[in-house]
Amino acid sequence: MRLLKILPAALALALAAPFSTQAVATPTEIDLSHQLDEERAERLEKLVERFNAQQKEYQVRLVRRVQGDAPKDLNLVTREEQARFVAAKANFKPLHQVMKEANVPLDGGKLAPELRVGLSDAQGNLFALPIALSTPVLFINKTAFRKAGLDPDKPPKTWAETQQAADKLFDAGSTCPYTTSWPAWVHIDNLSSWNGVEVADAKGKLNFNGLVQVKHTAMLTTWVKARFFIYFGRRDEADNRFAAGECGMLTTSSSFYGTLNEKGKLDTGVSALPYHDDVPGTPQQTLAGGASLWVGAGQKPAEYKGVAQFVNFLMEPDLQVELSAAAGFLPMTSAARAAAGSKLLKADVAGLNVAYKQLQGPGALRTLRVSEIERVRIIAEEELEAAWAGKTPAKQALDVAVQRGNLVMPGAPAPAAAPRKK
């Protein structure tokens, strides 16, 4: 009788055993939030899929970030958002701490100083990972140059030479001799750094209304009037116009050559960002900028372990080379840089070399950047547009931009309340 009672239980265990040995643990999900456009999100999705396929313990999934949401496990932050995230550092866990607790090596010192600006502490410890980095350069349409009688292998080096080239392109029938994307990043932050002037004083007060910046803004205003400079918008609208063959010259992110290589329809060259040769000591150094990866605070230990593995995956030299080839981003470490030099096509290496050479100049690293403080950037671009449209003289436009910008700078005192009427 007792045997009859035991048999059903034993049979149940026997039947369950094969299934328990075949059971697969559910992978830990890691949310990665972003605000990328559709094309860039697709590129990121491919990268995530590759990580997910090479191991079964963690699965990263992309989620679109909504303003006001709590930070996710991982948060991809654009250049324009960075100042806002730096101001809210308490909501994020330092990356170097995440990696240490997961026992995954990460030596922030292996990243060049210009790539760590604003993302590391005084000891060089990273609190966020700089990825998808680039610096502004000059792209030329070689076909348009030949048509205008210009040598495509000798692109302009200075803004004076760029004006001469624009004149010839215009005379040859170009409806867009020169254009630019990211105006505040190119024509305030990098214009200033490359030509050895500041955008703020030692106390962090904006002062990008100096002689060099005013002269440069006034020059571009005359170009607009002469139809040498065609302005399309504040983001990368000009990139699309150049890629379509509409423009002879473009200043934009060095990573744009990844897009150009992908499309492969345009004969283009890449050269250093022009500088003003009548300013002593030029050129100096441009700035590295781009996306950074932040880790949300208050996540589960298993999720932090997955975050560490994903970051380790991103730091692999071979992957860095692929990102450089596919998207034109600067490799983050010297090992990845050396691998890129040996594995990429010569044209790709040429583009990377131009970008790296600009970053190695004698200028001091700038931590404050107009383009990374969203409210200030919007003000600066509004005033640049007013100057370029001929509505406001260049000096007045930059004076107003600095005045307005200082009122909204992080830490600026709140404006005094208007007295109440009795």
N, C-alpha and C positions, 0 to 999 in steps of 0.2 A: 504494500500500500504506500509505504514511504517512498519507494522507488518510482511509483507513478506520479508522485508529487514533484520529484526532482527532475524527471525527464523533460517536461515542458520548459523548465527554466534553462536546462542545459542546451536543449535544442535552440532556444531563442538566442543564447550566447553564441552558439556555433554559427547560426545564420547571420548574426550581426558582425562576426569577426572579419569576414572578407571585406565588408563595406568599410569598416573602421580603418583597415590598413590602407585602403585606397582613398580615404578622404583627404582633400586638399584644404589647407588652412586658407581662410579668406584673407586676401592681401590688405594691408593697411592703405587706406586712401589718403592721398596728399592733394589738397586743393591748391591750385596756382591761379591767383587772380591777375587780371590784366585789363587794359583798355586799348588794345591794339586794333587797327583796322583789319578788314577781312583778309587781305593778302598776307600781312605780317602774322596774323593769328594762325593761318594755315601753315606757315613755316615753323612756327613754334609747336604746333600740333604734331608735325612730323618728328621733331626733336623729342617730344614727350613720348610718342609712340615707340621710338627707338629705345628709350630708357625702360619703358614698361615691358618691352619684348625681351630684354636681355636678363631680366630677373623676375621672380614671381612674388617676392615678399611685399613689394610696394607698388602702388599704381597711382601715378600722378594724373590728375584730370584738370583741364582748363575750365575756369569759370570767369565770366565777365564781371569786372568790378563795378559796383554801384556806389555812388557817393554816399558816405555815411555808414556803410557796412563795416563791421568789425574786421580787422585784418585776418586773412586766411593763413594757412600754413606757410605758403610762399606768396609773395606779392611782387609782381614785375612793375617797376616804377620808371616812368619815362623821365627824360631830362627836365621837362617842364614841371613835373610833379615833385621833384626831389626835395626842394626846400621845405615843402609841406610835410613830407615824411620825416625829414631831419628834425623839424620842430616837434614832431610827435614821437620821438624815439622811445619814450616810455611804453608805447604800445607794441614795441617790437623787441625780440630777443636778439642780442648781439650774435652775429654769425660765428665769430671765433669761439664763443662759449658753446654754441650748439655743436660745433665740430669737435671741440675738446671733450664734451660729455659723451659724444658718440664714439670717441676714440678713433676719429678719422682725421688724418693729418691735413692741415691747411696752414701754409706759411704765407701770410699776407705780405711779408717782405719780398717775396719773389715777384710780386707785381710792381711794375715801374711806379715811381712816386706820382707821376702825372695821371696815372689811372686810378690812384687811390684817393685823390683829392675829394674831401668832403665825406668820405666813406670809411675812414679809419681814425683811430685815436692817436695820441701822441707817441705811443709805442709801436704804431704800425699795425695794430690789431684791427681786422675788418669787422665792422658791425653790419655791413651789407656787402654783397658781391657785385663789383662793377662788371657788367657784361654788355655786349652789343655796342662797344665803344667805337667812336670815330672822331674825326676832326675836319673842319671845312677845308676844301680844296677848290681848285678851278678845273672845270671840265671844258673841253673845246670840241666842237663839231669839225672834224678834219675835212670833211667834204665841203662845208661852208667856207673854211679857211682857204682851201685851194681855189674855190670859185672867186674869192675876193683877192687872190694874188698873194695871200699870206702863207708863210712856211708853217705847216702843221707840226713840224718837229721843233719849232722854236716858238712856243706859246709865250704870251706876255708875262713878264715877271713883276712889273710894277703897275700901279693904277694908271700912270701916265701912258704906258705902253698898251694897257687894256683899252684906254680911250681911243688910241690910234687904231687899234684893231677893230673896235666897234665902228669907227668912222668908215673904214674900208668895207666892213661887212654890210653896213647900211648902203653905201654907194653901189655895192654889188647886188642889191635888191633884197637884203635880209629885212624881214619885218620884225625881227627880234634879235638884234645883235648880242645883247647881254640880258641876263635875268638872274634872279636869286631866290633861293628858298630860305626859310628860317631867318628872317631879317635881324631880329635882336641878337641871335646867337652869332651870326656872321658879321653884321655891320655895327655891333656895339661891343659885345664881349671879345670876339676874336680880332676885330679891327683894332681894338685897344691893346690887347695883349701882344699881338703881332708887331705893333708899332710902338710898343714900350710905354704906353700910358695906362692909367688906372681908371676903373669904373667907380671906385669908392675910395675914401680916405682911410687912414689907419683906424678910425673909430667906426667904420662901416657906413658912413654917410655917403650917399651916391654923389658922384661928381663927373659923370660921363659927358659933360658939356664943355670940355676943354677944347683947345684950338684944333687939335688933330681930328677929334670927332666932329666938330662943327664944319671944318674944311671938307671932310669926307662926305658928310651929309649934303652939303651944298654942291659938291661935285656931282653926286648922284642925281640931285634935282635938275642940274643942267642937262644931264644925260637923258632924263625923262623928257624934257622939253625938246631935245634933239632927236628923240625916238631911238636913242642908243640903248636905253634901259627900259624894258617892259616888265612891269610888276604884276604878278598874278595872285599873290596871297601870302598869308603869314606862315603857312606850313610848307608842304612839299609840292604844292601845285605846279611850281616852275619845273620840278623834276620831270613831271609827265610831259610838259611842253617840250623840254629839251629832248627827252627820249623819243618823241614823235618827230624829231628833226626840225622843229620850228625855230630853234634858237642857236646862235653861233657859240655863245659862251654861257656858262652857268657856275655860280658859286653855291655849293651845297655840301652835305656830308660826304666824306670820303667813302662811306659804305655804299654810296649810290652806284659805284662801279659794279657791285654785285648784281644789281638790277639790270644795268646796261649789258653785262655779260650774259645774263639770263635771256634777255630779249634778242641780243645779237644782231640787230638790224642796222645799227649806226656805227660808223667809223669814228671813234672818239679817242681823245687823249686826255691825260690827267696831269696837272701841274700844280705847283704850290700856290697857295692863296696869294694874290698880289699884295704888295706893300707900298707905302709911300716912301720913295727913295730920298725925298728932301727932309725926312725926319731923321735926326742923328741916331745911329745905333740900330737901325732897322736892317733886316727883319730880326725879330727876337724869337718868340715862341707862341704857337697857337695852343688851344685848350682841347683836351679830350673830353668828350661828353657822350651821353647815351643812356641806356637803361641800366638799372641796378636791381638786384634781387634781395628782398627784405624778408625776414622770418617773423611771423606773428607771435606775439607773447601769449602765454596761457594755453598752449596746445598740449596734446598728450605725448608722453615720452616716446611711444612707438612712432608717432608722426615725426618727431624731431630726428629720430634715427633715420627715417626715410628721407627727410630733408637733407641730412648730411650725405647720404648716398647719392642723391640727385646732384648736389653741389660738387661732389667728387667726380661724378660723371661729366659735368660741365667743364671741369678743370683739366680733363685728359688732353694732352697735346694734339693727338690725332683729331679729336673732335674740334678743337680750336682751329686747326687747319681747315677742316671742312666748313666751319662757319665763316672763315675768311674767304674761302673760295666761293661759297654759295651766296653769302650776304655781304661780303666786303668788310666785316668787322675786324678790328685790331685784335690779334691774339693777346691773351692776358699775361702770359709768362714768357721768360726768355727761352725756355725749352720749346714752347709752342711757336715762338717767333722763328727760332732756328729751323724747326720742322717745316714751317711755312715757306721759308726761303729755299728749301731743298725740294719741296713737293709741288708747289703751285706753278702755274704757267708764268712765263716771264712777264706778261702784261699785268697779271695779278700782283706779282712781286713789285713791279714798278709802282703800282698804285699804293701798295703798302709802304714802300720805301719813301715815297713823297710824304705820306702822312707821318711816318715815324721821324723823318728828318725835321719836320716842322715842330714836333713835340720835344725835340732834343735841344732847342735853342737856348740862349743864355738867360732868358727872362725868368723872373721868379714865378713860382706857382701861385695862381690866383684861386682863392677859395670862394670869394663872393662873385656870383655871376648873375647878371641881370636876367638872362633867359631861363634861369632855374627858379626864380621867384615869380610865380604865376601872375600875381596882381601887378607887379612892377613890369614884367614882360609885356603885358597887355597895354599898359600905359605907354611904354617906350615905342611899341609898334604903332599905336595910334598916332603918336606925335611924329614918328618917321613918315608915316603915310601922309600926314598933313603937310610936311615939308616937301616930300616928293611930288605931291599933287599941286604944289605952288600956292597952297593956302596960307602957309606960315613960313617966314624966313627960317633958315636952318638953325641959327643961334637961338632964336626965340623958341623954336620947337624943342630943342634939347634942354634949354633952361626950364621950360614948362614940364618936360618929362622928368627931369631931376627933382623939381619941386614937388610934383605930384607923387613921384615914386617914393621920396623920403617920408611922405605922410602915411604910406601904407607898408613901409618896411617892417619886417618882424621886429617887435620891441619898440616901435615908434610910439610916442605918447599919444593917447587918444585926443582928438580935437576937442577944444573947450566947448561946452554946451552953450548954446545961445541963451542970453538972459530972457527970463519969462516976462511976458508983457503983463503989466498991472492993469 
